[in-house]
Amino acid sequence: MRITMIGSGYVGLVSGACFADFGHTVVCVDKDERKIAALKGGAIPIFEPGLDRLVSENVRRGRLSFTTDLGPAVAEADAVFIAVGTPSRRGDGHADLSYVFAAAEEIARSLTGYTVIVDKSTVPVGTGDEVERIIHATAPEADFAVVSNPEFLREGAAIEDFKRPDRVVIGSDDPRALAVLRDIYRPLAIGRSPIVEMGRRAAELTKYAGNAFLATKITFINEIADLCEKVGADVQDVARGIGLDNRIGAKFLHAGPGYGGSCFPKDTLALLKTAQDYEAPQRIVEAVVGVNDNRKRAMGRKVIAAVGGDIRDKTVCVLGLTFKPNTDDMRDSPAIAVIQTLQDAGAHVHAHDPEGTEQAQKVLENVTYFDEPYAAMEGAEALVIVTEWDNFRALDLKRVKSLLAAPVLVDLRNIYPRARCEELGFTYCGIGR
Ligand SMILES: NC(=O)c1ccc[n+]([C@@H]2O[C@H](COP(=O)([O-])OP(=O)(O)OC[C@H]3O[C@@H](n4cnc5c(N)ncnc54)[C@H](O)[C@@H]3O)[C@@H](O)[C@H]2O)c1
């Protein structure tokens, strides 16, 4: 199959490289000239484990190429995937579909022969209808179908998720389009990943319902953690106790500083906007969004309380800035609100992140960055672990204690045992224990 991927970001580049690895011929398009120049020069513009090898191998085999020129890439394709961003629209929280609609119009101008347009971006229910309308209005003679194929990969484990997904969702009732999608995903069907076919609107909604459910699970255990702190229970025990129930499951039951990232915050908000428009309120998700929003700054206040209530002109060391480990993605990272709360209270922030510094510099001001964790700790009144990168899991705690001005450890990911930290003389502050 000849596949064209519009948008070469976290989803487009990973999906394109994986499709090429399946044996398809893939052209990844992006309008960002710097990104495409980097890719053509063999550099990967994002940090995603394993992606550099996957890309270079498939480029070498002639199955993967990059361009800013959408027209010829679309003209030659059997399937054109839309994988552009759908951020929150400024002001109202609706999904901003301007990139999707602009891509649809551009695609329409270059279609030749039967082509399946596949929406992989996360889009509100009914967007497929609008994409279809735009293409038809721009190119009335075009022979095409519009399919929804939401993506469920997680940054940091994106290649594994794409190649061994829990399921692939395909939303279409057009037999010709379904045949093309089945061909594209055949390697996964052979590997026994369930390929779930459904109506286009159901597929669009499945993505939002899935993310809203996961955000709810995280928020649920976070609130239980708050209760644990009040009653003297350990949330990790409670999480294990409920997670072993197969109906509940152990994943997404790690209490922490609140969910962030490029998907959950914007997708929960967009779902609420859709729910309002259709007069079908989603009260549970409304509560989740509110609770999570409050939580991030509350984590900053937790740090201030741990150092005794006054943090003015004191230095705090923050380890981990990205919204989760193994990515450089800072979008809606809890670290942003935590750091801003500390700065609002007059603290100086020293920070280290293995991959996120470049992105962090774009969203955070007045932070001093360090290339390694121990240098960032020197003279700080508290160490705060915000993101659980592997290299923060086995810090030399004796060395940490000797570097800090005061031995305060605020562990927002519960990666250290309280007893050991206290034995070493730390004031330990975890989440829900
Ligand atoms: N990042 C994730 O983990 C993830 C997971 C599942 C789904 N999604 C969804 O996938 C979509 C893409 O997310 P992302 O994180 O890859 O975004 P991203 O911002 O990393 O990448 C989007 C890319 O699209 C390009 N682009 C925009 N308009 C274009 C056009 N007309 N022609 C060519 N290129 C264009 C941009 O330059 C950018 O490089 C979003 O809807 C997101 O919600 C993301």
The ligand as a Gaussian input file, in Angstrom:
#p B3LYP/6-31G(d) Opt

LIG

0 1
 N        0.880000      12.549000      21.213000
 C        0.201000      11.485000      21.587000
 O        0.602000      10.718000      22.469000
 C       -1.103000      11.139000      20.907000
 C       -1.669000       9.872000      21.106000
 C       -2.863000       9.572000      20.464000
 C       -3.485000      10.518000      19.657000
 N       -2.930000      11.755000      19.508000
 C       -3.596000      12.715000      18.623000
 O       -2.901000      12.733000      17.372000
 C       -2.932000      14.044000      16.811000
 C       -1.509000      14.529000      16.548000
 O       -0.856000      14.648000      17.808000
 P        0.730000      14.840000      17.906000
 O        1.074000      14.743000      19.348000
 O        1.411000      13.940000      16.917000
 O        0.855000      16.363000      17.402000
 P        2.182000      17.164000      17.003000
 O        1.897000      18.570000      17.304000
 O        3.389000      16.488000      17.579000
 O        2.273000      16.967000      15.418000
 C        1.394000      17.532000      14.489000
 C        2.183000      17.899000      13.240000
 O        1.267000      18.239000      12.198000
 C        1.876000      19.235000      11.393000
 N        0.841000      19.873000      10.580000
 C       -0.191000      20.627000      10.971000
 N       -0.946000      20.984000       9.909000
 C       -0.374000      20.423000       8.810000
 C       -0.683000      20.423000       7.418000
 N       -1.753000      21.042000       6.934000
 N        0.133000      19.746000       6.587000
 C        1.211000      19.097000       7.068000
 N        1.545000      19.059000       8.384000
 C        0.771000      19.709000       9.239000
 C        2.553000      20.144000      12.412000
 O        3.557000      20.930000      11.823000
 C        3.105000      19.112000      13.411000
 O        4.430000      18.733000      13.084000
 C       -3.723000      14.911000      17.810000
 O       -5.075000      14.944000      17.420000
 C       -3.579000      14.144000      19.117000
 O       -4.629000      14.387000      19.989000
 C       -1.744000      12.086000      20.097000

